[in-house]
Amino acid sequence: MDRLAQLEPTVLIAIDGYHWNGKVHDRADVVAQLRDRLTSVRHVVHVPYAFDRPGPDGTTPWDEVLATGAAPEFEQVEFSHPLWVLFTSGTTGLPKGLVHSHGGITLEGLKWSGLYAGLRPGERLFSATSTGWALWNIELGALTQGAGIVVYEGSPLSPVDAIWEVTARTRTDVMLLGAAVVSASSATEVPPRERYDLSRLRHVMVSGSALPSSGYHWILEQVGGDVCVDSTSGGTDISGSFVGGNSYAPVRPGRIGGRLAGVDCAAWRPDGTPVVEEMGDLVITKPMPSMPVSLWNDTYGSRYRDAYFDTWPGVWRHGDWVTFHTDGSLTIHGRSDSTLNRQGIRMGTGDFYDVLDGMDGVAETLVIGIDRPGDEYWLGLFVVTAADGSVDDALRQRITTELRSRLSPRHVPDEIVAAPAIPHTINGKRLEVPVKKLLMGRALDEAASTASVDNPGVLDWFAQFAAARFGPTESGE
C-alpha cells in the first residue's frame, strides 16, 4: 500500500499465491485488501498460479485478457518520457518513487547487457531475483542482445543448491545473484561443480551487498575455476550499476573491478576533495542516462535534491563509503549513514562482514555503532550462530581474536550479543540504519517500515533489546 497508493493505479494485476521454501503462500486476502483500499483501481486482473480456483467476483481472468489478439501500437515519445516507477526499499519512511525515462533506461540497458555483461545472441542470463528488486528490471536488457532470460520462482535456497541445479539445467552463461545467496550456498556439503555441469557458466555477478573475500574463493573453488567472479554495485536509484568488473582487469578477492563505462564516480572527503586509497563518500560527478528524471509526486524536485544533491549541489551523493585504489579497483565499505566512527577513525561495516561471514559457527552478523551520552561510543556486534551453536565465551574470544588480528584493536566490539536473526530488506540488505535508530532510542514505527522487511518480527526483538540495554524510546514506549 505504501507504494501502490502513491501511484493511484487504475488496473491491478495479481496472482493468487506463490511458492517459497517448499510452501504455498495464499495471497487472496492481501489482494482483497488492495482492492478495498486502492480506490483508484477500476479493473482487477486475476492470474491463477498457485491454486486451481476461479478468481474473486468482479475480476477479469488472465486468459480472457489474452483471448483477443491485437497488434502492438507504438507511439513516439520524448527521451525523458516516463517509462516506469521503481521504489526504494522504504526502510526509513515512505518509499521514494523513482521515475525513470524511456531513453535513459534503453541506453543503460543496452550498455549493461552488451558491454558489461557481454551477452550475445543465443546466450542465457539467469537472475536470481524477485519482482521487488531492480534486478528484475535490469535483466530485461538481455533481450536487447538476443539473449534469453531464465527466471526462478521461489527461494533460491530451497532446496539449498536449487539455483546451481537450475543454472546447469538451463545451460546458463551469465548469472546474477545476491551476495547473501553465495554465503548461504557455501554451507552446502557437496560443491556445485561436483554435482552439476556448469561448463557454460562464464560470469557470476554478485550484488545486493559487498561480496566478502571468502565468497570469491568459494565460487572459484566450488563453482568453476574459469568463472569471472564479479562483485557489482549500483542501485534501484539508477536501475543499473556504477561499478563492477571488466575483461581487462584482474579479479581481486574482496574488491570490485572498477568504474563502469559512462560512470564518472569518485570518493570524496567531506570538503569535496577527491581521495585515492582513503575511504570517502561515493559520488557521481556527471549525469548518467538512467538517473531518475524525477521522484513521484515531487512537483518542484525538492525531495529529489534533498535525497541526492543536498551535500554537494550538482553532485550525486549515493550514500556509500568507498575506497578507490591506485590500480583502479575499489572497495565498498557499507552505507555511509551506518558507518562506524570510533576514536575518530571511520570503519566500514563491510570490513567486519568480510572477516566474520563464513566464520566457523557463525551464520550471519550485524555490527552497529552509536554515540552515547558523555562522548561515549558503543560498538555492538549481533551474532546469529550456525545450527545448534551458541554465542558462548569461546566464540566471543574467537571473534575478538579474528577482528583484532585481521583488522585492528579498534574493531573489537564493546559487546557481542546473540540474536535470533538479522533483519534484511526484501532484496537481502542488512537493516543497519533502522537497527541503529532503534538503539539510539527511536520508536519502531519511526525507525523502519516493517512492510519492507523480510522478517518484521526480528525488529521487535531489537527494539526490546534497545529498551533493556539503553532505556526507553524517544516516544516513551
N, C-alpha and C positions, 0 to 999 in steps of 0.2 A: 504494500500500500504506500509506503514511503516513496517509492519510485513511480509506480504507475499513476498514482493520484496526481502527481506533478504534470504528467503528460496529458491527462484528460483524454484517454483513448476512446475511440468510437467502436472499435472491433477488438474483442478479446478472443484469442485462440489458445485453447488449453487442453492438455492431455488429462486423463483420468487418474494417473498414478505413474510410479516409476519403480525401478529396482535398485537396491543399494545394500551391499554387504549380505547378499543372499536373501533379502526380504523384499516383499512387495509393499510399497507405501501408497496408500489410498489418499488422493488429494481432492476428492469430491467436495469435502467440507470447505477446503480452502477456496476452491473455485466458486462455491456458492457465496462465501463471504465477499469475494471480489465482485461478484455480480451485484450484490446488495449495496456495496459501499462505493463502487465506481459508477456514479450517476451519469457520467458521460457516455457509457457504453450502450450502444444500440443493438449490436449483434454479438452473440457468443457462438463460436465455432467449437464443437466438441470433437476431439480426436481420441477415439478408442485406442488404448495402447496396452495398459497393464491388465485390463479387465474386459471380459466379453459381456458387455451390457450396453443398453441404449443410453444416449445422453439425456440429461435432465430436460424437462419440458421447457420449450421456448428456445432451445439451442438448435443450431444447424449442424448436421453431421458433416464431417470432413469429406466423406465420399461424395456427398451432394455438391459440395463446393467444387470438387474436381470433375463432376459429371459433365459439365458443359465446357467444351473446348473453346478457347478464344486465343487469337493471335496476340502476342505481346504488343503493347503500344509504347513507343518511345517518344520522349519529349526533350528538346534541348533546354538545358538549364545553365546558369552561370557556374563558374568554377567553385564558388563559395556556397552554392545552394546546399542546404542541409540534407544529409543522407540518412544519418541515424543519431540516436542519443544513447550514449553509454553512461553508466552511473559509477561514481566512486564507491568504495567499499562501505561508506556510511558508518564507520566505527565511532565517529566522534560527531554525531549530529545528523541532520538531514542530508542524505546523499546528494552530491552535486551532479546535475545532468550535463554531460559533456556533449556539445553539438559538433559533430564532425561533418566535413563537406564532401560532396561528390568528388571534386578534383583532388583534394588533399588525400583522401583515403585511397583513391585509384593510384596516385603516384606512389604513396607509401607502400601499398600492397604489391605493386609491380617491383619496386626496389627490394622489399623484404624477401619476396619469394624468388625473384630472379637473380639478384646479386648476392644477397646474404645467404639464403637457404640454398641457392644454386639449383633449384628444381628445374627439371626438364620434362618434355612430353613423355608420358608413359610411366613416370616415377610416382611414388606414393608418399604422402605426408600423413603420419599418424600423430594427432594431437590429443593427448590425454587431458581433456578439459571438460568444463561444463558450460552451459549457456550463460552462466553468471560471470564468466571470466572473459576478458578481452581477447584471449587466445581463440575463442570461438569465432570472433570476427576476423582476427588476423589471418587465420588459416585459409580464409576464402581467397587470399592472394594466390594460393597454389593453383586454383582453377585457371587463373590468367596465364599460367605457363603450360597448360595442357596436362598438368599433373592431377592425380586423384587424391581424394581425402578419405582417410579411414577415421570413422567416428566410433566411440565406445560408450555405451550407456551403462552406468553403474560405477561402483567403486573400482578404481584401478588396482586395488589390492585385495579384491575378493573374486577368486582366491588370491593368495599372496603374490603369485607370479603371473597374474592374468594378462597384464599389459605386454609381457615378453612373449607369451603364447600368441597373442593377437599380432604382435609385430612379426613373428615368424610365419603365421598362417597367411598374412596379407602381403608378405614379401615387402615390407616397408623399407624405404630408402632413408627418409629423414624423420626423426622422432622429436616431439616437443612435449615436455612434461615438467611438473613441479619438482623443486629440489627435495621437498618432503617425501615424494614418492621414491626417489633414489635412496634416501636414507632408510626408508622402511623396507625397500627391496633388498638392501644389503643384509638383512637379517634372514634371508632365505637360506635353507640348508644346502640346496643344490644350486650352483651358479646357473644363470640362464643359458650361458654358452654351452653347457654340458647337456641341457635338456632340449634346446631348440636350435633350429637352423637360422641363425641371424646373419648369414653371409651377405645379404643385400643391404643391411643397415650400415650406412656410412657416416651419419651425422646425428648426434644426440644433443639437442638444445635443451637447456635447463633454465627455468625461470621461476618467478614467484618469490624467491629469496636466494641469497647467496649460496652457491654450492660449496660445501667445505672440501678441503683437500682430499679427505678420505673418500668423498664421493667421486672425484676424478679417478682415483686409483681403482675404486671398485668397478667403475664402468669399464676401464681399460683391461682390468684383470679378469672380470667375471662376465662381461658382455661381449667385448671384442677388442683385440689389441690394435686393430686398424681403424677403429671408430674415432671420429673427430669429436672430442668432448668440448662442449661449448656452453659456458655459463653466460647468459644474456640478461640484460636489464633494460626495462622500458616502463611501460605503464598503460593503464586504461586511458590516461590523460591524452596520449597521442595514438592509441590503438596501434602501437608498434614498439620498436626498440631504439634506445640511444646507443648502446654499446653491446659488443659481442665478439665472436671470433671471426677469423678470416683465413683463407687458404694460404696466406703468405707469412703468417706469424705462427711461431711455435705455441703449443698448448702448455701453459704453466699451471700446475695444480694450485687451486686457491685464488687464481686471478682470472679476470676477464680479458679477452684478447686485445680490445682497443675500441676506438670510436668507429661507428658505422658510417657508411657513405652519406654525405649530406647532413651530418650532425656536428655542429661546432660546440662541443661541450668541454668543460674545464672544471677544475677545483679552485674555489675562491676562498680567501680568508674573509673574516667579517668586514674588513675595509675595502673589499673588492679586488684585492691583489691576487692574481693567479699564482698557484703554487704547484710544484712537482716534488714528489717524494715527501709530501706533507699532506695530512688529512685536511680536507676543506669541504665546502658546500658544493654539491653538483649543480652546475648552472649550464644553461643553453643560451649562448650569446647571440645567435642569429635565428631567424624564424625557420621552422620546419613546415613542410606542406600539411602535415596532419595535426598540427596544433589545433585545438578546438577553435571554431570561428566564434563561439560564444558559450556561455552557460545557459541552461534552460531557465526561462523566467528571470533573466538578469538583464533587464531592458537597457540600462545605462553602463553595463560592464563593470560595475563596482566590485561584485563578488569575484569576477574573473581576475581583475587586477589584484585584489586582496589575496587571492589564492596563490598566484604565481609571480606577480611582479611587485609586491609590496616592499620587499627588502631592497631590490635594485631595480628602479624603473627601466623598463625596456629589456631586462634580462630575466629569463625564466629561472626561478629557483625551484628545483624539483623536490627538495626535502630529504635528500640522501647525503650521508657523509661518504666521501670517496677520496682515494689517493691515486693520482696518475703517476706512473713510474717512468723512469727515463727511457725505458725500452718501448714505451707506448702502451703497455698493458696497464691495467688498473685493478683496484680492489674496492669493492663496495663494503662499507663497514656497518651499514644499517641506517635506519631513519635518523635524520639529524635532530628531530624533536624527541627522540628517545635515546640519544647519545649520552653516554656516561661521562661525567666530568668530576674526576676525583683528584683532589690536591692540585687543581689547576691543569691536570692532564686529561685530554679528551680520549675516550676509548670507545670504539665501535662495538655494538653488541654482537655483530657478526664474527668478531675475533674470538669471543667466548664460544660461540656455537661451533666454530671451526675446530676448536680443541675438544669440546665436550660431546658433540653429537657423534654417535658411533662408539663412544667410550664403553667399555665392557660394564654392563649392569645399568647403563643409563639409556632410557628410551628417548627422552627429549628434555630440554631445559628452557628456562626463561630468565633473563637477567634484567634487573630493574635497579636504577639508581635514583634516589630522591634527596633533595635538600631538606634538612631538618632544622628546627629552631636552634639558635646558638651556634650557627656556622657549622653544624654537623652534617655529615653526608652518610647516608645509609646505602650500602650496596648489597642487594639481596639476590640470591640465586634460587630459583624454584626448580625442583628436580622431579621428573616422573621416571620411576625406575622401570627396568625391564621386568618381564613376568616373574612373579614370586620374589622380587627383590625388595629391599628396604633401604631407606636413607639412614644408615647407621654410622657410627663413628669411623668405621673402616672406609666406607665410601666417601664420607666427607674428607677424610685425610687424603685419599687418592685424588679427589677433585682439586683439593688445595695444592697438592704437590704438582699436578699437571699444569694448573694455571700459573703457579709461581715459576716453574722451570721453563714453560713454553712461551709465556707472555711476560709477566713481571710480578713482583710482590704487590703492586698496586691493584692487580686484577683479582686478588684473593677476596672473596666476598666477606662481608661482615656476618652474614647469616646464610646458611644453606638449609632450605626448607623443603620438606616433602610435600608435593602437590598431587592431587588426584589426576589432573590432566592439564594440558596447556591449551588455552583458547586460541582459535585462529579465525581469520576472515574466511569467507566461503571459498576463497581461492588459495587457502593454505598459509597465509602470512600470520606470524605470531602477533598477538594483540599486545604489543609492548606499550603503546601510548595509553590505551584505555586502562590497562592494569596499573600503569604509573599514576594515572589520575585517581584511581581508587585508593592507592597507597598514600596519595597526598591529601585524601580527605574528601574527594568528590563523591557525590551520591551516584549510585549505579546508573540511574536513568540519565544522568548528566555526563557520565564517563563514556558510555558506549550505547550504540543502537543494537540491541540484542538480536534484531531480525537479521543482522549481517554477521552473526557469529555461528560457527559450526556447532558449538556446544554451549548454549547460553547458561546452562546450569553451573558451569565451571566458574563463570563470573561471580555468581553468588558466593562461591567458596572464597574467592579472592577478596570480595567485599567484606565477608565475615572475618577473614584473616586481618585485613587492614584495620577494621574496627577494634579487634582484640589486641593487635600489636601497636597501633598508633593512636587509638582513640576514635571517637565518633566522627561521622562525616560532617561536611560543612552544613548540611541541612538538618543535622542533629539526629539523623536516623540511625 
